[in-house]
Amino acid sequence: MTEDPILERRGVRRYTAKDVEEKDVRKLLEAGMSAPSAGNERP
């Protein structure tokens, strides 16, 4: 699942040159927007 690395909360120091698919970027953005925020503000 795309969210697993976020939920596991581990640091990453090495990255690959592999492109990220747009559907994966959108899924991560949706997950971030559903997270709690101060004053329940949303972008």
A tleap script that builds the chain and sets N, CA, C and O, in Angstrom:
source leaprc.protein.ff14SB
mol = sequence {
  NMET THR GLU ASP PRO ILE LEU GLU ARG ARG
  GLY VAL ARG ARG TYR THR ALA LYS ASP VAL
  GLU GLU LYS ASP VAL ARG LYS LEU LEU GLU
  ALA GLY MET SER ALA PRO SER ALA GLY ASN
  GLU ARG CPRO
}
set mol.1.N position { 0.855 -1.179 0.000 }
set mol.1.CA position { 0.000 0.000 0.000 }
set mol.1.C position { 0.898 1.238 0.000 }
set mol.1.O position { 1.983 1.225 0.581 }
set mol.2.N position { 0.454 2.272 -0.634 }
set mol.2.CA position { 1.226 3.506 -0.771 }
set mol.2.C position { 1.465 4.170 0.574 }
set mol.2.O position { 2.515 4.784 0.768 }
set mol.3.N position { 0.537 4.070 1.500 }
set mol.3.CA position { 0.635 4.772 2.773 }
set mol.3.C position { 1.554 4.085 3.782 }
set mol.3.O position { 1.914 4.698 4.788 }
set mol.4.N position { 1.939 2.845 3.547 }
set mol.4.CA position { 2.727 2.097 4.529 }
set mol.4.C position { 3.992 2.830 4.982 }
set mol.4.O position { 4.224 2.908 6.188 }
set mol.5.N position { 4.820 3.369 4.088 }
set mol.5.CA position { 6.024 4.076 4.576 }
set mol.5.C position { 5.693 5.273 5.467 }
set mol.5.O position { 6.444 5.576 6.394 }
set mol.6.N position { 4.593 5.947 5.199 }
set mol.6.CA position { 4.205 7.089 6.028 }
set mol.6.C position { 3.773 6.603 7.405 }
set mol.6.O position { 4.175 7.166 8.423 }
set mol.7.N position { 2.967 5.572 7.433 }
set mol.7.CA position { 2.453 5.072 8.701 }
set mol.7.C position { 3.553 4.435 9.547 }
set mol.7.O position { 3.465 4.446 10.775 }
set mol.8.N position { 4.590 3.878 8.913 }
set mol.8.CA position { 5.691 3.263 9.654 }
set mol.8.C position { 6.641 4.311 10.233 }
set mol.8.O position { 7.410 4.000 11.142 }
set mol.9.N position { 6.604 5.530 9.731 }
set mol.9.CA position { 7.399 6.657 10.227 }
set mol.9.C position { 8.880 6.331 10.338 }
set mol.9.O position { 9.452 6.370 11.427 }
set mol.10.N position { 9.489 6.014 9.225 }
set mol.10.CA position { 10.924 5.749 9.225 }
set mol.10.C position { 11.625 6.785 8.357 }
set mol.10.O position { 11.028 7.343 7.437 }
set mol.11.N position { 12.874 7.034 8.651 }
set mol.11.CA position { 13.646 7.995 7.870 }
set mol.11.C position { 14.210 7.352 6.614 }
set mol.11.O position { 14.585 6.179 6.631 }
set mol.12.N position { 14.272 8.104 5.533 }
set mol.12.CA position { 14.845 7.614 4.281 }
set mol.12.C position { 15.980 8.553 3.890 }
set mol.12.O position { 15.786 9.764 3.788 }
set mol.13.N position { 17.149 7.993 3.675 }
set mol.13.CA position { 18.314 8.804 3.326 }
set mol.13.C position { 18.758 8.568 1.887 }
set mol.13.O position { 19.530 9.358 1.343 }
set mol.14.N position { 18.283 7.496 1.267 }
set mol.14.CA position { 18.646 7.205 -0.119 }
set mol.14.C position { 17.384 7.190 -0.973 }
set mol.14.O position { 16.368 6.605 -0.598 }
set mol.15.N position { 17.467 7.834 -2.108 }
set mol.15.CA position { 16.330 7.927 -3.013 }
set mol.15.C position { 16.707 7.347 -4.363 }
set mol.15.O position { 17.887 7.286 -4.709 }
set mol.16.N position { 15.716 6.924 -5.122 }
set mol.16.CA position { 15.955 6.418 -6.470 }
set mol.16.C position { 15.530 7.474 -7.480 }
set mol.16.O position { 14.832 8.428 -7.137 }
set mol.17.N position { 15.949 7.301 -8.706 }
set mol.17.CA position { 15.592 8.228 -9.784 }
set mol.17.C position { 14.270 7.825 -10.443 }
set mol.17.O position { 13.883 8.412 -11.453 }
set mol.18.N position { 13.584 6.846 -9.892 }
set mol.18.CA position { 12.330 6.356 -10.457 }
set mol.18.C position { 11.241 7.418 -10.339 }
set mol.18.O position { 11.060 8.016 -9.278 }
set mol.19.N position { 10.514 7.650 -11.437 }
set mol.19.CA position { 9.415 8.614 -11.426 }
set mol.19.C position { 8.258 8.105 -10.563 }
set mol.19.O position { 8.030 6.900 -10.450 }
set mol.20.N position { 7.544 9.035 -9.967 }
set mol.20.CA position { 6.373 8.699 -9.151 }
set mol.20.C position { 5.140 8.936 -10.016 }
set mol.20.O position { 4.994 9.989 -10.637 }
set mol.21.N position { 4.261 7.948 -10.046 }
set mol.21.CA position { 3.051 8.068 -10.859 }
set mol.21.C position { 2.106 9.103 -10.256 }
set mol.21.O position { 2.037 9.266 -9.037 }
set mol.22.N position { 1.383 9.797 -11.126 }
set mol.22.CA position { 0.471 10.852 -10.676 }
set mol.22.C position { -0.593 10.312 -9.736 }
set mol.22.O position { -0.969 10.985 -8.776 }
set mol.23.N position { -1.084 9.101 -9.997 }
set mol.23.CA position { -2.123 8.522 -9.123 }
set mol.23.C position { -1.590 8.322 -7.707 }
set mol.23.O position { -2.337 8.461 -6.738 }
set mol.24.N position { -0.294 7.993 -7.580 }
set mol.24.CA position { 0.295 7.823 -6.253 }
set mol.24.C position { 0.459 9.169 -5.547 }
set mol.24.O position { 0.238 9.271 -4.341 }
set mol.25.N position { 0.844 10.194 -6.297 }
set mol.25.CA position { 0.975 11.536 -5.720 }
set mol.25.C position { -0.380 12.013 -5.223 }
set mol.25.O position { -0.482 12.547 -4.119 }
set mol.26.N position { -1.410 11.828 -6.019 }
set mol.26.CA position { -2.769 12.245 -5.617 }
set mol.26.C position { -3.221 11.504 -4.363 }
set mol.26.O position { -3.829 12.097 -3.472 }
set mol.27.N position { -2.921 10.200 -4.296 }
set mol.27.CA position { -3.314 9.402 -3.140 }
set mol.27.C position { -2.627 9.914 -1.870 }
set mol.27.O position { -3.251 9.990 -0.811 }
set mol.28.N position { -1.336 10.265 -1.978 }
set mol.28.CA position { -0.613 10.807 -0.831 }
set mol.28.C position { -1.148 12.171 -0.415 }
set mol.28.O position { -1.267 12.459 0.776 }
set mol.29.N position { -1.473 13.016 -1.403 }
set mol.29.CA position { -2.037 14.328 -1.086 }
set mol.29.C position { -3.385 14.199 -0.391 }
set mol.29.O position { -3.669 14.934 0.554 }
set mol.30.N position { -4.220 13.268 -0.854 }
set mol.30.CA position { -5.518 13.043 -0.209 }
set mol.30.C position { -5.324 12.573 1.233 }
set mol.30.O position { -6.048 13.000 2.133 }
set mol.31.N position { -4.349 11.696 1.448 }
set mol.31.CA position { -4.091 11.206 2.805 }
set mol.31.C position { -3.632 12.354 3.700 }
set mol.31.O position { -4.062 12.460 4.849 }
set mol.32.N position { -2.761 13.212 3.175 }
set mol.32.CA position { -2.286 14.355 3.947 }
set mol.32.C position { -3.390 15.335 4.271 }
set mol.32.O position { -3.413 15.911 5.359 }
set mol.33.N position { -4.310 15.532 3.334 }
set mol.33.CA position { -5.405 16.475 3.567 }
set mol.33.C position { -6.424 15.934 4.556 }
set mol.33.O position { -7.188 16.703 5.139 }
set mol.34.N position { -6.447 14.621 4.753 }
set mol.34.CA position { -7.408 14.057 5.706 }
set mol.34.C position { -6.825 13.990 7.119 }
set mol.34.O position { -7.528 13.637 8.066 }
set mol.35.N position { -5.546 14.326 7.261 }
set mol.35.CA position { -4.906 14.316 8.577 }
set mol.35.C position { -5.418 15.486 9.420 }
set mol.35.O position { -5.844 16.502 8.870 }
set mol.36.N position { -5.381 15.355 10.727 }
set mol.36.CA position { -5.803 16.453 11.592 }
set mol.36.C position { -4.936 17.695 11.368 }
set mol.36.O position { -3.751 17.591 11.053 }
set mol.37.N position { -5.541 18.857 11.534 }
set mol.37.CA position { -4.790 20.110 11.380 }
set mol.37.C position { -5.293 21.113 12.409 }
set mol.37.O position { -6.395 20.985 12.941 }
set mol.38.N position { -4.460 22.113 12.674 }
set mol.38.CA position { -4.838 23.153 13.623 }
set mol.38.C position { -6.062 23.904 13.107 }
set mol.38.O position { -6.058 24.403 11.982 }
set mol.39.N position { -7.072 23.984 13.900 }
set mol.39.CA position { -8.292 24.705 13.514 }
set mol.39.C position { -9.057 24.027 12.394 }
set mol.39.O position { -9.943 24.635 11.794 }
set mol.40.N position { -8.725 22.760 12.102 }
set mol.40.CA position { -9.372 21.985 11.045 }
set mol.40.C position { -9.314 22.728 9.700 }
set mol.40.O position { -10.261 22.659 8.916 }
set mol.41.N position { -8.218 23.430 9.433 }
set mol.41.CA position { -8.047 24.163 8.173 }
set mol.41.C position { -7.652 23.196 7.077 }
set mol.41.O position { -6.859 22.282 7.304 }
set mol.42.N position { -8.191 23.388 5.912 }
set mol.42.CA position { -7.905 22.537 4.752 }
set mol.42.C position { -7.474 23.412 3.583 }
set mol.42.O position { -7.971 24.526 3.417 }
set mol.43.N position { -6.534 22.896 2.763 }
set mol.43.CA position { -6.114 23.663 1.574 }
set mol.43.C position { -7.197 23.705 0.519 }
set mol.43.O position { -7.006 24.307 -0.538 }
savepdb mol mol.pdb
quit
